[in-house]
Amino acid sequence: MLEQPAFGHRLRALRLERGLSQAALAADGLSPGYLSRLESGARPPTGRIVRYLAERLDVPVSAFDTAQSHPSLAQVLASVTAAVTAATDDARTDDSRTGDARAGDARAGDFADELAETLTEALRAGDQGNPALRWQALWLLARIRDGQGRHDEELALLTDLAALGDEQGAPELRARARTQLARCLQLLGDNTRAREYAAEAWALSAGLPAADRAAALQALVSAEAESGRLAEARAHADELCELTAPAAGPPHIKALWAAATVRIRQADHRGAREVLERALAELDSHEDLMLWMRLRLAAASLYLQITPPLTERAAARLDEVDPLLDLVGTDLHKQQMMTLRAHLAFEEGRVDDARELCERMAEQPLRLSFRDRVRFEALRGELLILDGRLAEGTRVLQELAEQAQGAQHVELAAEIWRNLAKTLAGTYGQGDADGRPATGTSGTAGSVGR
């Protein structure tokens, strides 16, 4: 059996290859803290512990005889990729494995952080002369940060990726990096740069596989829609639907999602509903459970943006998603659900429920996209006005509208100004015959095809 620290390095590699966190591997046999000390080399293993770990990992004891005292970037990348793949595969299986502790734990935020830390350490340590390995590691690390909603960190990684792609001169790498940069910048509210990168990605994607072209065009549609270029966005969205139709599957579903979102912003509510219902009907949860969940969150958002809001349809979609949140949802998805529930409560006249949900959200670090965060803060501003804090609520809405305008979110800014005008005119305070506010800012998870 290997001595420390080689034993710890081997143990960690075996664990990550199986997509297990320290807590999942430790189970009831030992504490996660003790396992952590084993992996760091701070504690020597006993024969009983080695046998227990071999059983938990489903490997022979001899598996700990293979020295890996200094794992290379290639080895770390292989282990982390296996862990991410295991978590993704778990998320796509059916609900019969809800009691699987490994799957639940693999989705936990601390495990994602551990994978990210492992990759970061490996990137600092070696194989700097192998740009292909470095590219893959940076790409995977950016994916992990995107899934966590940590877009500032993702942006730094994607910037390095773009530079690395330019150095290698490979069109596919350059296009992919710019596509992801456009998506990330849009989520951070920088629509000007997002549109620039998306346009570059679309130009670079000529001659590349359809998947790369579709991803670049998707980013361009989203950036154009966010900056108020709705005619261009609609034309490109229709082109995207045509491009993805032959292969169908998730890319075509995302294209339909994008087309529905653009139509909503053009006030083509009938067209938006038709396209959205097509997407919902065509996607099977067994094909891509995560996309199935995200699409329903987006559908609920779009239903709430239709005039008048389709609250019953929105509530039905949210109810479909609820059982999946603890199963496959991230912190970002849970925040999207909570904000959508708050918007729904406001539209239904349940102001106290909306206020309570907003207060719970305010206690958390927000993972929402720029658009969703602004809409959430706008809802809080309207609730302030309903509470009689007119000056404070008005100031909040004015600042949010100016912020959206400055970020080139023209349509979002117009929506906030419109709602502020209605609020000041007493629309909310008077309500309708049922005591429900006449309208409200609604929508989260509503990014185009996101």
C-alpha positions, 0 to 999 in steps of 0.5 A: 500500500502507498505511503502518504502523501501518495495514498491521499493523491490516489484516494482523491483521484479515485473518488473524483473519477466516481463523482463522489464528494468527501461526505458521500464517500465517508458515509457512516464509516468515517467523518468527512474531516478525517477523510480530508486529512487522509487525502491531504496526507496529514493522516496515515491510513489504517488497514481497516480504513483502506478496506472500507474505502476500497469497498465504498469505491468498488475497487480492490485494495490493490488499487491503492498500490498505484503511485500518483504522487504528482497528478498531471493536468491531464490526470486531474482533467480526466478525474474532474470530467468523469465527476461532472459527467457522473453528476450530469448523467444522474440528473438525466435519469428518472425519479426512481433514484431520488434516494441515491445519496451519491447523486444528491451529494454530487450536485451540492455546491461544496462538491462543485467548489471542490472540483473547481479548486482541484482544476484551479490548482492543477492549472497553476501547477503544470502542463503550461506548455500544453495549450490543448489541455489548458483549454479543456481545463479552463473550459470545464472550470468556466462551465462549473462557475456558470452552473453556480451562477458565479459569472464574474469568475466565469468571465475571467476564465472565458477571457483567458480562453478567448486569448488561448483560442486566438493563440492557437488560431483554431476557428472552432475554439475562437468561435466557442470562446466568443459564444460563451463570452457573449452569454456571460457578458449578457448575464452581467448586463454588458449588452454592448460587448455581448453583441460584439462577441456574438457577432464575431462568433457568428462570423467565425462559425461559417464552415463549422459544424451546425452545433457551433453555428447554432450556439453562436447564432443563439448568442447573437439572437439573445444579445440583440433582443436584450439590447432592443434590436427586436427586428434583427433578433426575430429574423435571426431567431427564425433563421436559428429555428430553420438551422436547428430543425433538421436535427431537432432535439435540445438545440431546436428546443432552445431555438424555439425558446429564443423565438418565443422570447423575442415575440413576447418582447415584440408584444406578439403574445399569440405568436409567442404562445404558439412557439412556446407550446411547441417547445414544451410539447416536443421536449421529453424530460428523459431526453434532457431533464435539466433543459426540461426544468429550465424551459418550464421556468422560462415558460412561467416567466413568459406567461407572466409577461403576457398581457393579461398575465396567464397566472394559472398556466404560470403556476402549473409550470412552476408546480411541475418544476417544484419536485425537481429543484432539490433533485437537479436544481442549482442555487440559481434555479432555486432563486429563479423559482423563488422570484417567479413565485413572488411575481406570481403572488403579486400578479394574483394580489397576494401581496403579503406572500410576494413581500415574504418571498422577496424578503427571503431572497434579499437574505441570499447572495443573488445568482440571478442574471442582470435582467432577472435581478433588475426585475426582482429589485423592481418588484421590491420597489413596487412593494415599497410603494404599496407599503406607503414608502412612496419616495423610496420606492420611486427612487428604487424604480428610477435608478433601476430604469436608468441602470437598465438603460445604461446597460442597453436593455432598452425594452427592460428600461421602458417596462420599468418606466411604464410600471413606475408611471402606473404606480404613481398614477395609483393603478396598484393602490386602487387594484381591480374589482377583485382587489388584485393589482392591475399589473406588475413587473414579472419574469425571471429565468426569461433570458433568450434560450438560456 
